[in-house]
């Protein structure tokens, strides 16, 4: 009987496969290298869109930027309950995303992309006898009837002038710029030529410079200049940094003087041109508007802001910028002489009846000459 012979085989190491257990001591699995996609610029654009969509803005600011009116007007509009966001009635103070659907009285609000170009700014020489409103129950003439029509935009009045007050009245298509010019914290100067019945004594002048108490709080002028007068009528040029209802008239009435004529000759860095007749308008150049907005954000006095609020100076930045209001008495910081009150310090195209008539005549002449040459 033969016995089986055992072959000498090399020792084999047997590895037992254990089932993977989720223990806190388990070794981390090897990560596979991630392949980066080809960056053709789309990823950065998508990330930028995601960032803008996550950012929020106040609803009244968005509506004002869309050209529907000033922020105060939009707050009053939201309070009436006619504004909806994604189908829900909005409230004052709500914030919206870039992809939210906003409707006003059922109409969709088109939210344009912010452009680098300057907003449109129009200077109008308001005559007496016009109201600064689009709806008047009495049916009086409105300043908006004189403005040019816009496609997809709307003119916003920067402040108001009384029915019998004349002078500088600004309009813009930017709600942000309108809010900047009207908000009290920016302290934009307004300069008026005032004719009163009587003469201002030195005692009353000191009162008006120090400030007097009115029904809605303290009020006063930062500067007063006597520019003469004839008989009982006397002219003064005054400056203040706010625009409350009938404020100039009420300040003089507080010292017993009645204002018989009131002309606003300057708003910020914008002076009333002497060659712009009543009822005429002119568009401010884009370069001047950009420089003015930059100076306003800095709080520069040459932008027509109350001196002392300038944040950065040109010497500190080390660069030279276009001065808003250059040539116009340094942006109206100092009083001009009487003959230079209406000098303009900006570039623009004045739209007057005479110039428009000349333009039509010239066009007709060129058409007639072209017909003659064709014959």
Secondary structure as the mmCIF struct_conf table of DSSP 4:
data_model
#
loop_
_struct_conf.conf_type_id
_struct_conf.id
_struct_conf.beg_label_comp_id
_struct_conf.beg_label_asym_id
_struct_conf.beg_label_seq_id
_struct_conf.end_label_comp_id
_struct_conf.end_label_asym_id
_struct_conf.end_label_seq_id
HELX_LH_PP_P HELX_LH_PP_P1 UNK A 2 UNK A 7
HELX_LH_PP_P HELX_LH_PP_P2 UNK A 18 UNK A 20
TURN_TY1_P TURN_TY1_P1 UNK A 24 UNK A 25
HELX_LH_PP_P HELX_LH_PP_P3 UNK A 26 UNK A 38
BEND BEND1 UNK A 41 UNK A 41
HELX_RH_AL_P HELX_RH_AL_P1 UNK A 42 UNK A 54
STRN STRN1 UNK A 56 UNK A 58
HELX_RH_AL_P HELX_RH_AL_P2 UNK A 59 UNK A 65
TURN_TY1_P TURN_TY1_P2 UNK A 66 UNK A 67
BEND BEND2 UNK A 68 UNK A 68
HELX_RH_AL_P HELX_RH_AL_P3 UNK A 71 UNK A 79
TURN_TY1_P TURN_TY1_P3 UNK A 80 UNK A 81
STRN STRN2 UNK A 83 UNK A 85
TURN_TY1_P TURN_TY1_P4 UNK A 86 UNK A 87
STRN STRN3 UNK A 88 UNK A 89
HELX_LH_PP_P HELX_LH_PP_P4 UNK A 90 UNK A 90
TURN_TY1_P TURN_TY1_P5 UNK A 92 UNK A 93
STRN STRN4 UNK A 95 UNK A 97
TURN_TY1_P TURN_TY1_P6 UNK A 98 UNK A 99
STRN STRN5 UNK A 102 UNK A 104
TURN_TY1_P TURN_TY1_P7 UNK A 105 UNK A 106
STRN STRN6 UNK A 107 UNK A 108
HELX_LH_PP_P HELX_LH_PP_P5 UNK A 109 UNK A 110
HELX_LH_PP_P HELX_LH_PP_P6 UNK A 112 UNK A 114
BEND BEND3 UNK A 116 UNK A 117
HELX_LH_PP_P HELX_LH_PP_P7 UNK A 118 UNK A 120
STRN STRN7 UNK A 121 UNK A 126
HELX_LH_PP_P HELX_LH_PP_P8 UNK A 127 UNK A 127
TURN_TY1_P TURN_TY1_P8 UNK A 128 UNK A 129
STRN STRN8 UNK A 131 UNK A 131
BEND BEND4 UNK A 132 UNK A 132
BEND BEND5 UNK A 134 UNK A 134
TURN_TY1_P TURN_TY1_P9 UNK A 137 UNK A 138
STRN STRN9 UNK A 142 UNK A 142
HELX_RH_3T_P HELX_RH_3T_P1 UNK A 143 UNK A 146
BEND BEND6 UNK A 147 UNK A 147
HELX_LH_PP_P HELX_LH_PP_P9 UNK A 148 UNK A 149
BEND BEND7 UNK A 151 UNK A 152
STRN STRN10 UNK A 156 UNK A 158
BEND BEND8 UNK A 159 UNK A 159
TURN_TY1_P TURN_TY1_P10 UNK A 163 UNK A 164
STRN STRN11 UNK A 166 UNK A 172
BEND BEND9 UNK A 173 UNK A 173
HELX_RH_AL_P HELX_RH_AL_P4 UNK A 175 UNK A 182
HELX_RH_3T_P HELX_RH_3T_P2 UNK A 184 UNK A 186
STRN STRN12 UNK A 188 UNK A 188
STRN STRN13 UNK A 190 UNK A 197
BEND BEND10 UNK A 198 UNK A 198
HELX_RH_AL_P HELX_RH_AL_P5 UNK A 202 UNK A 210
STRN STRN14 UNK A 212 UNK A 214
TURN_TY1_P TURN_TY1_P11 UNK A 215 UNK A 216
STRN STRN15 UNK A 217 UNK A 219
BEND BEND11 UNK A 222 UNK A 222
STRN STRN16 UNK A 223 UNK A 230
TURN_TY1_P TURN_TY1_P12 UNK A 231 UNK A 232
STRN STRN17 UNK A 233 UNK A 240
BEND BEND12 UNK A 241 UNK A 241
TURN_TY1_P TURN_TY1_P13 UNK A 245 UNK A 246
HELX_RH_AL_P HELX_RH_AL_P6 UNK A 247 UNK A 253
TURN_TY1_P TURN_TY1_P14 UNK A 254 UNK A 256
STRN STRN18 UNK A 258 UNK A 267
TURN_TY1_P TURN_TY1_P15 UNK A 268 UNK A 269
STRN STRN19 UNK A 270 UNK A 271
HELX_LH_PP_P HELX_LH_PP_P10 UNK A 272 UNK A 273
TURN_TY1_P TURN_TY1_P16 UNK A 274 UNK A 275
TURN_TY1_P TURN_TY1_P17 UNK A 278 UNK A 279
STRN STRN20 UNK A 281 UNK A 284
HELX_LH_PP_P HELX_LH_PP_P11 UNK A 285 UNK A 285
HELX_RH_AL_P HELX_RH_AL_P7 UNK A 286 UNK A 298
TURN_TY1_P TURN_TY1_P18 UNK A 299 UNK A 299
HELX_RH_3T_P HELX_RH_3T_P3 UNK A 301 UNK A 303
TURN_TY1_P TURN_TY1_P19 UNK A 304 UNK A 304
STRN STRN21 UNK A 305 UNK A 305
HELX_LH_PP_P HELX_LH_PP_P12 UNK A 306 UNK A 306
TURN_TY1_P TURN_TY1_P20 UNK A 307 UNK A 308
BEND BEND13 UNK A 312 UNK A 312
HELX_RH_AL_P HELX_RH_AL_P8 UNK A 314 UNK A 317
TURN_TY1_P TURN_TY1_P21 UNK A 318 UNK A 318
HELX_LH_PP_P HELX_LH_PP_P13 UNK A 322 UNK A 323
TURN_TY1_P TURN_TY1_P22 UNK A 324 UNK A 327
BEND BEND14 UNK A 328 UNK A 328
HELX_RH_AL_P HELX_RH_AL_P9 UNK A 329 UNK A 332
TURN_TY1_P TURN_TY1_P23 UNK A 333 UNK A 333
BEND BEND15 UNK A 334 UNK A 334
HELX_LH_PP_P HELX_LH_PP_P14 UNK A 335 UNK A 337
HELX_RH_3T_P HELX_RH_3T_P4 UNK A 338 UNK A 340
TURN_TY1_P TURN_TY1_P24 UNK A 341 UNK A 342
BEND BEND16 UNK A 346 UNK A 346
STRN STRN22 UNK A 348 UNK A 351
HELX_RH_AL_P HELX_RH_AL_P10 UNK A 353 UNK A 374
#
